[in-house]
């Protein structure tokens, strides 16, 4: 188990020049695969070792040779360093003494039946049997026929003699058993065996079972193989002495003495030979086609993790790979923290705004009965200041940790504060516009300009916003969600889940859309009333307020939606939105109320009523002044305009238009 072939190379039957160099180059393609198993003849083994030595691969390859290498010297002659550490095998054998006695007694006279024996005789004794074959000066003599094997030449029994004898006996036993079955009770061949059926004879051979010449059983398995019995050798070098050393044997199973083994460099550390290095954690194996032990290591990148040796899988949407990509960890959850610079600046603006708003409210309450406070329209002023306060307070809701309650309050108050502010301003500008449009045709006051009517109109406009929010709650109840797509970066280490309310960009536009509509409508009325004399009303301050607010929100839109793909989207959009709402409130507070507070506290001498004139005369004068002299409002003290307000003080009604009392006639 665990053994596989990196590549298989064939040695041609008749190798061309350079063929073995090419084979060595192929074997060197994978430097990690060092063990080479050789099934080749002696000459091919020798030439392969020569090519490896030529390629300077001495000590790199670990050779494992078949029994054709065995313990022979000829394949490794003069290249012993190249063969160091080679492991070879030979069939386990015994010397058959009876064969030695028989073979050494063979001569040319008593062994004429062997037609190859004469050639063996010449090679063994280095002589020639024919006088004519002997050449002068060659050093080869004529055979005398008195030579004897083992005396006049070296002799060692061929290692496979035992197996040749057993093979002959196996054939004899098979023929004997076949004869008993096909020719029972007959001597010699019967008609059934005159023509031998090879397939049938092979069947009898495979079923023989006898004790061989060396005392070992001779049997064959279903594949026709005899039991393997091998001696295992290793070619070792010690102090320049070389030998084939027996390191184990195989008899039904492997018996290996690892303590006797020695590898190139005279070390006992077993060299490694693998096609591919093990993959690191977080990498999968991509096997090379047809070679199960060779693979390429591929990283499990992105949001993938190593599910098993050969597979990468994607982490769940709320998870990311751990440090070594062997599993998945939870993606960290982020939200806008109070300590973040993105939150500190909006909170600072909101706190200052709330303090300024409360200061204005306290001032107005304390000086509630003074002419400037009365002329400002106390009822709508307090409504507008409430809206401004809510605009500032919205900042704290936007930065608080999202939950069901916080998300519900965001839906309600994010648009409500602006709706209250712009509803009050729209009511004021609409009233101014109607009064002066009516003044062009008649001196009679238009309908629905009383404080009560103004409050009803303002709260009607505000109720539209609240109704829309209630419908939204009914269709889609508020909840906090964790958005894993918002900050799902290409680098999983930077991925974050964003805890936020389930208010999409489109829902936010719808939520603020009504406030924007009120703001635009108010701006239109502010433009229409821009020619009204400034001492009569708040049209011009309201106009400047709306122009500035429009600029703020025009800047908000590209910043808010332009950062929708940014990794800092949560922080930029929240900060942009809260600052824009606070700036809108600050513009209204600064332009509409700070001048009044300035007069009330620092110039109380201007906070007094003026002299009075009749209603008809003053209204006619103011209207005619508007018609024929648009610049009349620039006269010192605004005489014509102020006279209208002054003359109406005794009629019992306060009007923000005049900053004094106005009759409702």
LINSUL-V201241 format. One record per pair of residues at least 6 apart in sequence whose C-alpha atoms are under 6 Angstrom apart, sorted by the first residue. I is the first residue (numbers start at 0). J is the second residue. Records with the same first field share a line. If there is no record, write none. Layout:
BEGIN
I->J ; J
END
This chain:
BEGIN
3->292
19->47 ; 50
20->50
23->51
31->272 ; 273 ; 274
32->272 ; 273 ; 274
33->60 ; 61 ; 272
34->60 ; 61 ; 62 ; 272
35->62
36->63 ; 64
37->64
38->65
40->67
41->74
44->74
45->74
57->81
58->263
61->85
62->85
63->85 ; 86 ; 87
64->87
65->87 ; 88
66->88 ; 89
69->87 ; 88 ; 89
83->234 ; 235 ; 263
84->234 ; 235 ; 262 ; 263
85->233 ; 234
86->232 ; 233
87->231 ; 232
88->230 ; 231 ; 232
89->229 ; 230
90->228 ; 229
91->228 ; 229 ; 230
103->148
121->127
126->139 ; 140 ; 141 ; 142
127->141 ; 142
128->141 ; 142
165->211
173->203 ; 204
182->189
205->219 ; 223
208->217 ; 218
209->216 ; 217
210->216 ; 217
211->217
218->225
219->225
228->249 ; 250
229->248 ; 249
230->248
231->245 ; 246 ; 247 ; 248
232->243 ; 244 ; 245 ; 246
233->243 ; 244
234->242 ; 243
235->241 ; 242
246->256 ; 259
247->254 ; 255 ; 256
248->254
261->267
274->293
275->293
278->296
281->299 ; 305 ; 323 ; 324 ; 325
282->296 ; 297 ; 298 ; 299
283->296 ; 297 ; 308 ; 309 ; 310
284->294 ; 295 ; 296 ; 309
285->294 ; 295
286->293 ; 294
287->293 ; 294
299->311
302->313 ; 314 ; 319 ; 320
303->311 ; 312 ; 313 ; 314
304->311 ; 312 ; 320 ; 324 ; 325 ; 326
305->311 ; 325
306->312
317->330
318->327 ; 328 ; 329 ; 330
319->327 ; 328 ; 330
320->326 ; 327
321->327 ; 328
330->495
331->495
332->495 ; 496 ; 497
333->497
334->498
341->574
345->578
349->391
353->388
370->606
374->654 ; 655 ; 658 ; 659
375->655 ; 658
376->655
383->420 ; 423
386->416 ; 419 ; 420
387->584
389->416
390->416 ; 580
391->581
393->413
394->577
401->479 ; 499 ; 500
402->479
403->478 ; 479
406->500
407->477
414->510 ; 511
417->514
418->461 ; 514
419->461
421->517 ; 518
422->457 ; 460
423->457
425->521
428->524
432->528
434->445
444->664
479->499 ; 500 ; 501
480->498 ; 499 ; 500
481->496 ; 497 ; 498
482->496 ; 497
483->496
486->494 ; 495 ; 566
487->494
488->494
522->545
525->542
529->539
532->632
535->656 ; 657
536->656 ; 657
544->586 ; 587
548->583
559->572
562->568
609->645
610->645
611->645 ; 646
612->646
613->646
617->642 ; 643
618->643
621->639 ; 640
644->657 ; 659
647->660 ; 661
648->660
650->662
652->660 ; 661 ; 662
653->659 ; 660 ; 661
654->660 ; 661
END
